[in-house]
Amino acid sequence: MNKPYFAAESISVRYDKVQALREVSLVCEEGTCIALIGANGAGKTTTLRAITGLKRPFAGEIWFEGSRIDRLSPPEIVARGISMVPEGRRVFPLMSVRDNLMMGAHLRRDGAGIRSDLDRLCDRFPRLRERLGQNAGTLSGGEQEMVVVARALMARPRLLLLDEPSLGLAPMVVRDIARLIVAVNREEQVSVILVEQNSRLALSISRHGYVLETGRVALAGESAELLVNDHVRRLYLGAGAEAEAS
């Protein structure tokens, strides 16, 4: 039986005696963007940590491109083609933008390809080209988010995990980040798993969505259908910035 491009199958995760995920299953087909939404503590970030090997599931399996990856180390998972942009714009503040970006390529050995990718990403993010020599800690929040996304892309991922990329950003910047995610997915042809508390944003730019509640998948379906679902609208769409990306 052929596996989907990416699949988490009934994964369960504990932190000490607290069970954070209970038989969570997700599928992301190649070239698509899926969204994970839910309240704080629902298990969204833990799901990403399980995928990247930072927190190993005690039950279930994770598959990517036909291979099981839930027993691999984080560097091995990155080498397989999965990169994560963590919550909170974690730049290296005292390092230049250029050095931050180069950190994303630390597992690569193709010097010409690295230089080409750096130039290509600077074309995509013109503001970063203007600030390559500037310390990343002096950038605005939106610019720092561009740095961490570009740094992840320097690893040449085929699957990109984004954890709360709009957190703490002004509405106008959130729209820019939404367009960036769409561009990465459609133009860079990178599959995306997007974790967001801004549920309207996440469902507006993804194809398929999963609603996590207390460590379980409570709802799943096409994002357009979840946007009009009464339960989702009542609990998750009452607030938050509207974002249009096309």
DRENVEX-157181 format. One record per residue (C-alpha): residue number from 0; y, x, z. Coordinates in steps of 0.25 Angstrom, whole numbers, plus 2048, in hexadecimal, padded with zeros to 3 digits. Layout:
N
     k     y     x     z
   NUM     Y     X     Z
...
! end
This chain:
246
     k     y     x     z
     0   800   800   800
     1   80D   806   7FC
     2   818   807   807
     3   826   803   805
     4   830   80F   802
     5   834   80F   811
     6   82D   806   81C
     7   82D   806   82B
     8   820   7FE   82F
     9   820   7F8   83D
    10   826   804   844
    11   828   803   853
    12   830   80D   85B
    13   832   810   86A
    14   83D   817   872
    15   835   81A   87F
    16   830   80D   883
    17   83A   805   87B
    18   834   800   86E
    19   840   800   864
    20   839   7FC   857
    21   82D   7F2   856
    22   825   7F2   849
    23   832   7F3   840
    24   82E   7F3   831
    25   838   7F6   826
    26   837   7F9   817
    27   842   800   80E
    28   83F   800   800
    29   843   80C   7F7
    30   852   80B   7F3
    31   855   800   7FD
    32   85E   7FE   809
    33   859   7F7   815
    34   860   7F3   822
    35   85C   7F3   831
    36   865   7EA   839
    37   865   7E6   847
    38   86C   7E7   855
    39   86D   7F4   85D
    40   860   7F7   863
    41   858   7F0   858
    42   851   7FC   853
    43   858   800   846
    44   85B   80E   84A
    45   84E   810   850
    46   848   80C   842
    47   84F   816   83B
    48   84B   821   846
    49   83D   81D   843
    50   83E   81E   834
    51   844   82C   836
    52   83A   831   840
    53   844   832   84B
    54   83C   828   853
    55   82D   827   850
    56   827   819   84F
    57   81B   817   859
    58   816   80C   84F
    59   817   809   840
    60   819   811   834
    61   825   816   82B
    62   823   819   81D
    63   82C   81F   812
    64   829   821   804
    65   81A   81F   806
    66   819   829   812
    67   818   826   821
    68   824   82C   828
    69   824   827   836
    70   81D   834   83B
    71   826   83E   834
    72   831   846   83B
    73   840   842   838
    74   842   84E   82F
    75   835   84B   827
    76   83A   83D   826
    77   848   842   820
    78   840   84B   817
    79   838   83F   812
    80   846   838   80D
    81   84B   830   819
    82   859   833   81F
    83   860   82C   82B
    84   86F   82A   82D
    85   86F   828   83C
    86   879   81E   844
    87   886   824   848
    88   88A   82D   83D
    89   884   83A   842
    90   88B   845   83B
    91   88B   853   840
    92   89A   852   844
    93   89D   861   844
    94   897   864   837
    95   89D   862   82A
    96   89A   856   821
    97   893   860   817
    98   88A   865   822
    99   887   857   827
   100   882   853   819
   101   87A   860   818
   102   873   85D   824
   103   86D   851   81D
   104   866   85B   813
   105   860   864   81E
   106   852   861   819
   107   855   864   80B
   108   853   871   804
   109   859   86E   7F6
   110   866   874   7F7
   111   86B   870   7E9
   112   867   861   7EC
   113   86E   862   7F9
   114   87B   866   7F3
   115   87A   85C   7E8
   116   877   851   7F3
   117   883   855   7FB
   118   88C   855   7EF
   119   886   847   7EB
   120   889   841   7F9
   121   897   846   7F9
   122   899   83F   7EC
   123   894   832   7F3
   124   89C   835   7FF
   125   8A9   83B   7FA
   126   8AF   83B   808
   127   8A4   844   80D
   128   8A7   84E   802
   129   8B6   84E   806
   130   8B1   851   815
   131   8A5   85B   812
   132   8AC   866   81B
   133   8B0   85D   826
   134   8A9   85B   833
   135   8A1   84E   832
   136   8A6   84A   840
   137   8B4   848   83B
   138   8B0   83E   831
   139   8B3   82F   832
   140   8A7   826   836
   141   8A5   821   828
   142   8A5   830   822
   143   89B   834   82D
   144   892   829   828
   145   893   82E   81A
   146   88F   83C   81F
   147   883   837   826
   148   87E   82F   81A
   149   881   83B   811
   150   87A   844   81A
   151   86D   83B   81A
   152   86E   83B   80B
   153   86E   84A   80A
   154   85F   849   80E
   155   85D   841   801
   156   856   835   809
   157   84F   82A   801
   158   850   821   80E
   159   85D   821   816
   160   85E   81B   824
   161   86C   817   829
   162   86E   814   837
   163   87B   80B   83A
   164   884   812   82F
   165   88F   808   831
   166   890   80A   840
   167   89E   80C   845
   168   8A4   80C   838
   169   8B0   803   833
   170   8AD   7F8   82A
   171   8B3   7FF   81D
   172   8AA   80B   820
   173   89E   802   822
   174   8A0   7FD   814
   175   8A0   80B   80F
   176   894   80E   817
   177   88D   802   811
   178   891   806   803
   179   88B   814   806
   180   87E   80F   80A
   181   87D   806   7FE
   182   880   812   7F5
   183   876   81B   7FC
   184   86B   811   7FA
   185   86E   80D   7EC
   186   875   819   7E6
   187   86D   824   7ED
   188   861   81B   7ED
   189   85E   81E   7FB
   190   856   813   803
   191   85E   80F   810
   192   85A   809   81D
   193   867   805   824
   194   868   802   833
   195   875   7FA   836
   196   87B   7F1   841
   197   885   7EC   836
   198   87A   7E3   831
   199   883   7DD   826
   200   885   7EA   820
   201   877   7EE   821
   202   871   7E1   81A
   203   87C   7E1   810
   204   878   7EF   80A
   205   869   7EF   80C
   206   85E   7E8   805
   207   855   7E5   810
   208   858   7E3   81F
   209   850   7E4   82C
   210   855   7DE   839
   211   851   7E5   846
   212   851   7DE   853
   213   84B   7E5   860
   214   843   7EF   858
   215   83D   7E5   84E
   216   840   7E0   840
   217   845   7D2   843
   218   848   7CF   834
   219   847   7D6   827
   220   84B   7D2   819
   221   854   7D3   80D
   222   862   7D7   812
   223   869   7CC   80B
   224   860   7C2   812
   225   862   7C8   820
   226   871   7C7   81D
   227   870   7B8   81D
   228   865   7B7   828
   229   86A   7AF   833
   230   864   7B8   83E
   231   86A   7C4   838
   232   877   7BE   836
   233   878   7B9   844
   234   874   7C6   84B
   235   878   7D1   841
   236   883   7CC   837
   237   88D   7C6   840
   238   895   7D3   841
   239   897   7E0   83A
   240   89E   7E4   82E
   241   89C   7DE   820
   242   898   7E9   816
   243   897   7E8   807
   244   890   7F3   7FF
   245   88C   7F2   7F1
! end
